[in-house]
Amino acid sequence: MKPGRDVARLIEIMAALRDRDTGCPWDVEQTFATIAPYTIEEAYEVAEAIAAGDMDELRDELGDLLLQVVYHARMAEEIGAFAFADVVEAITTKLIRRHPHVFGDGDARAAGAAKGFWEKAKAAERRDKGVAERASLLDGVATPLPALMRAVKLQQKASTVGFDWNDPKAVLAKLREEIGEIEAELDADGPPDRLEDEVGDLLFAAANLARHLKIDADQALRRTNLKFVRRFAAIEAALAAAGRTPTEASLDEMEALWQAAKSGG
């Protein structure tokens, strides 16, 4: 089977891999549950390629992520639930319905995007599907999301009904308050669960500050992680040039090398 630029070729390849008689034994035995972790992992690898500004890597990682969609769709087709085409139809229908200011008639386009329309559209979709109204505004924020991402989404939801600060400096003050509470717990030699609560509050406030500054908290932390890796690698390289390892260096030595790496970017 030859490769191709059409998604239909990818669908054919996936079907061949899942063939019970002639397919790949590993692919055949997979389920929605076993593939789900790979789906999450591929999404993060896309984000990593974006953070690195590597377009070649981004192309490859987007392909891996697309494979996940095709994989799940193929498994669903095998049990008669839906096929890849149904996935495409569902998302195109949703996008058109949720953007009347782009795809609607002249009046709808002229009116522009009404405030709160997105949430109202999603609520209407749930009613059309017979899904019960949520008991809480926050019920729609998926629990399995990474904690930092979920914190931001919870804050965004609460802000739609006015439960929010109007000034980033107020959030910054809250951040300082949370730091003070951690210091108080340390001074009091409090139990570990109390310290965990206070550190959680600090992280939640930091995510909130990023949101108010219109900074993607998850992306900001990924960039900082990459920066830490780069600078620590510079420490290792400098020590290796002297025939040493980090375990053989003092904290003061590594701090000096860290500052040198920091000045270099």
Summary of the structure (lengths in Angstrom):
residues: 265
radius of gyration: 24.7
end to end distance: 47.2
largest distance: 72.8
contacts: 631
relative contact order: 0.05
helix: 74%
strand: 0%
